[in-house]
Amino acid sequence: MRKQDMRARVQKILAHAGIASRRKCEELIATGRVTVNGKNIKLGDQADLEVDDIRVDGQRIRPEQNKYYVLNKPRGVISTVSDPHGRPTVLQFVPPGIRVYPVGRLDRDTEGLVLMTNDGEIANLLMHPRYETPRAYHVTLAREINSNDASRLRRGIRIAGRMVIIDKVSVHTPVHVEIVLHEGRKHIVKRLFRKLGYTVVRLKRTQIANISLKELPSGTCRELSKAELAGLFRLADQVKQHARPA
């Protein structure tokens, strides 16, 4: 998918490309070691890595190829690229040397689908509330859900003053429920069931947009297929054209 506007501050571009930390990249610019299209730049100048010739000490910086992985996150894993306490993170499950980051987060005790990519545009389109990207979850409850509460879920639940619309509610067994919603607030699934008096004992995200876990084993990842990418890009084009104003 062609980016429409990828201009950014040059220090941000350099840091994202792995040249150095943001602060060090600012020092490189301040000391005249960075050029854009043959000219020295100053802090705050912007460029587009896809069209501009950006160099550090004469060495051209090349655009980073976009990568897309789907990970089946196990319980106990942190949805960040690093953790100061040494706990396992989602980055440990992607091939070494691949620069990607998680799109959104799952709680430490929540398992399931995490999209890993370095495509910032796709990440924003999937996670920004205005684009209403659907997410599917399998929920295991501590006790059986009754039909009245299942109906209440289907009608929507007000959380913190705002109605949460559930697109689909399927009760597979009295304690196993599948829900689909486009709400992305923190802990929103657990909060929905807590509002009805239920405790979630296991939560697994199985789908985001058109990307699903399928038979992917826990603790493993795979690259998105061409068909999945094509569907994702079509969805991104659609939401950009039809999203409601912020």
C-alpha positions in Angstrom: 0.0 0.0 0.0 1.4 3.4 -1.0 1.9 5.8 1.8 0.2 9.2 1.2 2.4 11.3 3.4 5.5 9.9 5.2 7.3 13.1 6.1 8.7 13.2 9.5 11.4 14.8 11.5 14.8 13.5 10.3 15.9 12.5 13.8 12.8 10.3 14.1 13.5 8.7 10.8 17.1 7.9 11.7 16.1 6.5 15.1 13.4 4.3 13.6 16.0 3.1 11.0 18.2 1.9 13.9 21.0 4.4 13.4 21.1 5.5 17.0 18.9 6.7 19.8 16.7 9.8 19.2 19.1 12.0 21.2 22.2 10.7 19.4 20.5 11.3 16.1 19.8 14.9 17.1 23.5 15.2 17.9 24.4 13.8 14.5 22.2 16.5 12.9 23.5 19.3 15.1 27.1 18.5 14.2 26.5 18.6 10.5 26.8 14.8 9.8 23.4 14.4 8.2 22.3 15.6 4.8 19.0 15.5 2.9 19.3 15.7 -0.9 22.9 16.8 -0.6 22.3 19.7 1.9 23.0 19.8 5.6 19.9 20.1 7.7 19.0 21.5 11.1 17.0 20.0 14.0 13.3 19.9 13.3 13.7 19.6 9.5 11.5 17.0 7.9 12.0 14.5 5.1 10.4 11.5 3.5 12.7 8.4 3.5 10.9 6.9 0.5 11.7 9.9 -1.8 14.5 11.9 -0.2 18.2 11.1 -0.2 19.0 11.0 3.5 22.7 10.3 4.5 24.7 10.0 7.6 28.4 10.6 7.1 27.8 10.1 3.4 26.1 6.7 3.8 22.5 6.7 2.5 19.7 5.5 4.7 17.4 3.0 2.9 13.7 2.6 3.6 12.9 -0.3 5.9 10.8 -3.0 4.4 7.4 -3.4 6.1 6.9 -6.7 7.9 3.7 -8.2 9.2 3.4 -11.1 11.6 0.6 -12.6 13.6 1.5 -14.0 17.0 -0.5 -16.3 19.3 0.6 -14.8 22.6 0.8 -17.1 25.6 -0.4 -16.1 29.0 2.3 -14.5 31.1 3.9 -12.7 28.2 4.1 -8.8 28.1 2.9 -7.0 25.0 5.9 -4.8 24.7 9.3 -5.1 22.9 11.2 -4.9 26.2 10.5 -5.2 30.0 12.7 -3.7 32.7 11.8 -6.6 35.0 13.1 -9.3 32.6 9.7 -10.8 31.9 9.1 -12.5 28.5 7.8 -10.2 25.8 6.1 -10.7 22.5 9.4 -9.7 20.7 10.9 -13.0 21.9 8.6 -14.9 19.6 9.4 -13.3 16.3 12.5 -14.2 14.2 15.7 -12.5 15.4 16.8 -9.3 13.7 13.2 -8.4 12.7 12.3 -4.9 13.8 8.5 -5.0 14.5 6.3 -3.9 17.4 2.9 -5.0 18.7 -0.2 -3.3 17.4 -2.1 -2.6 20.6 -1.7 -4.6 23.8 -3.1 -7.6 25.5 -3.0 -8.0 29.3 -0.3 -10.2 30.7 -2.9 -12.9 31.6 -4.7 -12.6 28.2 -3.7 -14.8 25.4 -4.2 -14.8 21.7 -3.7 -12.7 18.6 -1.2 -9.9 18.5 -0.3 -8.3 15.2 3.4 -7.4 14.9 4.5 -4.9 12.3 6.7 -1.9 11.6 4.0 -0.3 9.4 2.8 2.7 11.5 0.0 3.6 9.2 -1.6 0.1 9.4 -1.0 0.1 13.2 -2.9 3.4 13.5 -5.8 2.3 11.3 -6.2 -0.9 13.3 -6.1 0.6 16.7 -7.5 4.2 16.5 -11.0 4.2 17.9 -12.5 6.2 15.0 -11.8 3.3 12.6 -13.9 0.8 14.6 -11.8 -2.2 13.8 -13.6 -5.4 14.9 -11.9 -7.7 17.4 -13.1 -11.2 18.4 -12.6 -12.9 21.8 -13.2 -16.3 23.3 -14.2 -15.8 27.0 -14.3 -18.4 29.7 -16.4 -17.4 32.8 -16.2 -18.5 36.4 -19.9 -19.4 36.3 -22.6 -20.0 33.8 -24.1 -17.0 32.0 -27.9 -16.9 31.9 -29.9 -16.0 28.8 -31.0 -12.6 30.2 -27.4 -11.4 30.6 -26.5 -12.7 27.2 -29.4 -10.6 25.8 -28.1 -7.6 27.8 -24.7 -8.0 26.1 -26.3 -8.1 22.7 -28.1 -4.8 23.4 -24.9 -3.1 24.6 -23.5 -2.2 28.0 -22.7 1.2 29.3 -19.1 1.5 30.6 -17.8 4.7 32.2 -20.6 6.7 30.7 -20.3 5.4 27.1 -22.3 2.6 25.5 -20.2 -0.4 24.2 -21.9 -2.0 21.2 -21.2 -5.7 20.9 -21.4 -6.8 17.3 -21.9 -10.5 18.0 -22.5 -12.7 21.1 -22.3 -16.5 20.7 -22.8 -18.7 23.8 -21.0 -21.9 22.9 -21.4 -23.5 26.4 -22.8 -21.9 29.5 -19.3 -20.7 30.5 -17.8 -20.2 27.1 -18.8 -17.1 25.2 -17.5 -15.6 21.9 -17.9 -11.9 21.4 -17.0 -9.5 18.6 -16.7 -5.8 19.2 -14.9 -2.8 17.8 -14.3 -1.2 21.2 -10.6 -1.0 22.3 -10.6 0.5 25.7 -8.3 -1.1 28.3 -9.7 -4.2 29.9 -13.0 -3.6 28.1 -14.0 -7.3 27.8 -13.4 -8.0 31.5 -15.2 -4.8 32.4 -18.2 -5.8 30.3 -18.6 -9.1 32.1 -17.8 -7.6 35.5 -20.6 -5.1 35.0 -23.0 -8.1 34.6 -21.5 -9.8 37.7 -19.3 -12.3 36.0 -15.5 -13.1 36.5 -13.5 -13.8 33.4 -11.1 -16.7 34.1 -9.6 -17.0 30.6 -9.6 -14.5 27.8 -8.2 -15.1 24.3 -8.3 -12.7 21.3 -8.8 -14.7 18.1 -9.2 -12.1 15.4 -8.5 -8.5 14.5 -10.1 -7.2 11.3 -9.6 -9.9 8.7 -6.6 -11.5 10.5 -7.4 -14.6 12.6 -5.3 -17.1 14.6 -6.7 -20.2 12.8 -4.6 -23.1 13.9 -1.5 -21.2 15.0 -0.1 -22.8 18.1 0.4 -20.8 21.3 3.9 -19.2 21.5 4.4 -19.2 17.7 4.1 -16.6 15.0 3.8 -16.5 11.2 4.0 -13.9 8.5 0.7 -12.7 7.1 -0.3 -14.4 3.8 -0.6 -12.4 0.6 -4.4 -12.8 0.8 -4.4 -11.5 4.4 -2.3 -8.5 3.5 -4.5 -7.7 0.5 -7.6 -7.9 2.7 -5.9 -5.7 5.4 -4.9 -3.1 2.8 -8.4 -3.0 1.3 -9.9 -2.5 4.8 -7.4 0.3 5.5 -8.4 2.0 2.2 -12.1 1.7 3.1 -11.8 3.0 6.7 -9.7 6.0 5.5 -12.4 6.9 2.9 -15.4 6.4 5.2 -14.3 7.0 8.8 -16.4 9.5 10.7 -14.7 12.8 11.5 -12.7 12.8 14.8 
